[in-house]
């Protein structure tokens, strides 16, 4: 009986660690894609034509939208992992999204809804952390 309980406990611990590793790997993959695109912003974006800029914006914000989907739908639920990206999420929204999109796009709540939802959550979290 004791060995069964120990075995069950070890199984639960192993499953929890596997889940954390899976979440970390998902975040790492998406974040690497976003960072690659962000590097292009600093190296190529300014000298690109409008069509290339729109394509780049689409790639970046669709990647961020997927990242936000994973977090918002609890595919990634570790608050430490999510909190680590808080400043990046706020920065992508305020520093890139707002400056690269028209007022019409910014007002369109159907454009990147997952990103907007996560941004609001992270912004609220940042505000609470200050007090």
C-alpha positions as semicolon CSV with decimal commas, in nm:
position;residue;x (nm);y (nm);z (nm)
1;X;0,000;0,000;0,000
2;X;0,277;0,246;0,093
3;X;0,466;0,166;-0,227
4;X;0,151;0,231;-0,429
5;X;0,107;0,571;-0,266
6;X;0,472;0,660;-0,326
7;X;0,439;0,548;-0,688
8;X;0,124;0,757;-0,733
9;X;0,291;1,061;-0,577
10;X;0,595;1,027;-0,804
11;X;0,368;0,991;-1,106
12;X;0,183;1,310;-1,014
13;X;0,511;1,499;-0,969
14;X;0,642;1,370;-1,302
15;X;0,325;1,470;-1,485
16;X;0,345;1,819;-1,333
17;X;0,706;1,862;-1,440
18;X;0,629;1,732;-1,790
19;X;0,345;1,983;-1,814
20;X;0,579;2,268;-1,712
21;X;0,837;2,153;-1,968
22;X;0,572;2,138;-2,240
23;X;0,448;2,488;-2,156
24;X;0,802;2,622;-2,154
25;X;0,876;2,464;-2,491
26;X;0,560;2,615;-2,644
27;X;0,649;2,958;-2,511
28;X;1,009;2,925;-2,623
29;X;0,906;2,842;-2,978
30;X;0,658;3,124;-3,015
31;X;0,883;3,373;-2,840
32;X;1,178;3,281;-3,066
33;X;0,960;3,352;-3,371
34;X;0,855;3,687;-3,227
35;X;1,214;3,782;-3,144
36;X;1,328;3,697;-3,497
37;X;1,058;3,924;-3,636
38;X;1,144;4,195;-3,385
39;X;1,507;4,185;-3,501
40;X;1,384;4,252;-3,854
41;X;1,202;4,558;-3,721
42;X;1,530;4,711;-3,615
43;X;1,728;4,597;-3,919
44;X;1,498;4,615;-4,220
45;X;1,159;4,768;-4,141
46;X;1,242;5,136;-4,190
47;X;1,383;5,079;-4,539
48;X;1,098;4,852;-4,650
49;X;0,814;4,953;-4,879
50;X;0,457;4,970;-4,747
51;X;0,363;4,624;-4,877
52;X;0,661;4,462;-4,703
53;X;0,579;4,651;-4,383
54;X;0,220;4,522;-4,389
55;X;0,344;4,166;-4,438
56;X;0,589;4,204;-4,152
57;X;0,321;4,351;-3,925
58;X;0,090;4,064;-4,011
59;X;0,358;3,804;-3,930
60;X;0,453;3,970;-3,603
61;X;0,104;4,032;-3,474
62;X;-0,026;3,691;-3,579
63;X;0,264;3,539;-3,383
64;X;0,177;3,753;-3,082
65;X;-0,191;3,662;-3,127
66;X;-0,100;3,291;-3,112
67;X;0,116;3,351;-2,804
68;X;-0,176;3,533;-2,640
69;X;-0,415;3,254;-2,739
70;X;-0,195;2,999;-2,562
71;X;-0,191;3,208;-2,246
72;X;-0,554;3,323;-2,250
73;X;-0,685;2,971;-2,302
74;X;-0,459;2,827;-2,032
75;X;-0,247;2,611;-2,261
76;X;0,025;2,799;-2,078
77;X;-0,083;2,852;-1,721
78;X;0,234;2,894;-1,515
79;X;0,205;3,247;-1,379
80;X;0,583;3,279;-1,341
81;X;0,630;3,211;-1,712
82;X;0,349;3,446;-1,808
83;X;0,474;3,718;-1,574
84;X;0,820;3,697;-1,727
85;X;0,673;3,816;-2,058
86;X;0,458;4,093;-1,907
87;X;0,682;4,384;-2,006
88;X;0,736;4,242;-2,356
89;X;0,361;4,208;-2,415
90;X;0,296;4,563;-2,297
91;X;0,586;4,689;-2,510
92;X;0,473;4,508;-2,825
93;X;0,127;4,652;-2,790
94;X;0,217;5,007;-2,690
95;X;0,544;5,041;-2,876
96;X;0,476;4,859;-3,201
97;X;0,105;4,786;-3,248
98;X;-0,014;5,138;-3,169
99;X;0,250;5,299;-3,390
100;X;0,214;5,062;-3,687
101;X;-0,163;5,055;-3,717
102;X;-0,423;5,310;-3,817
103;X;-0,672;5,449;-3,569
104;X;-0,936;5,239;-3,746
105;X;-0,736;4,919;-3,679
106;X;-0,666;5,022;-3,321
107;X;-1,038;5,078;-3,263
108;X;-1,134;4,745;-3,424
109;X;-1,181;4,510;-3,129
110;X;-1,199;4,212;-3,367
111;X;-0,842;4,269;-3,484
112;X;-0,609;4,059;-3,265
113;X;-0,862;4,003;-2,985
114;X;-0,641;3,759;-2,794
115;X;-0,350;4,003;-2,793
116;X;-0,575;4,285;-2,670
117;X;-0,715;4,067;-2,393
118;X;-0,367;3,961;-2,278
119;X;-0,236;4,318;-2,303
120;X;-0,515;4,443;-2,076
121;X;-0,442;4,166;-1,827
122;X;-0,067;4,237;-1,831
123;X;-0,120;4,614;-1,811
124;X;-0,349;4,570;-1,509
125;X;-0,094;4,336;-1,353
126;X;0,186;4,589;-1,408
127;X;-0,025;4,864;-1,250
128;X;-0,100;4,649;-0,944
129;X;0,270;4,558;-0,910
130;X;0,361;4,926;-0,880
131;X;0,145;4,976;-0,571
